[in-house]
Amino acid sequence: MVDTLRKIMDLRQDPAPQASNPRQEAMSHIHTVLNQGGAQGVTVGHAVAAAIEGIRYGAGEHGARDVHRVFMDPALTNAYLTPLNSPYAQMAHRQIAQAEFNYWDQQNRQNPTRGTQVAVSFDVDQRVQLQSNIGHLVQAGQSFTQHLANEQTFSTGNENPAALYAGMHLAPGSSQPRASQQSASSPPPAAPAPAAKGPRR
């Protein structure tokens, strides 16, 4: 954990984009997808957006380059909408993690900096694990806030006040997870096929 935080702070050695806020745009896009897609309960998208928010909290937009283009790819829509308790969740996490890693690997080959070195130091498996862990924090935060609203006995069986607090803090204006109504065995919801377009440059 300490090493991860140190690496996030090292991103500040890279400049921030002058004309855009890539991490903020990525979070906003994901929450838009979740709202428009009728996401039920905590999804993989909630976990990914929370992970991006954590990086932005520590490093701002430093070292972000144009990473928002990765997260705004329509091919990731189904992955964002996948419930965190679905058997397809790990597959969805991996799809997103692989797409981001591929982007940073290319950036590091073309124009290496401390920021790109930090990015590629997290391989796909590590990214999947980080996303999954943060998703469970979001779930714990949702349970805690529901308890406060309903005044019911709250227990996860493994309480961690610091983790619960962290899980409660989603991005401002973000989609708020709702009580899960979708079966955990259901496949990721289908998304409209994106319009044909040329390859990304």
Secondary structure, 3 states (H helix, E strand, C coil): CHHHHHHHHHHHHCCCCCCCCHHHHHHHHHHHHHHHCCCCCCEHHHHHHHHHHHHHHHHCCCCCCCCHHHHCCHHHHHHHHCECCCCCHHHHHHHHHHHHHHHHHHHHHHCCCHHHHHHHCCCHHHHHHHHHHHHHHHHHHHHHHHHHHHCCCCCCCCCCHHHHHHHHCCCCCCCCCCCCCCCCCCCCCCCCCCCCCCCCC
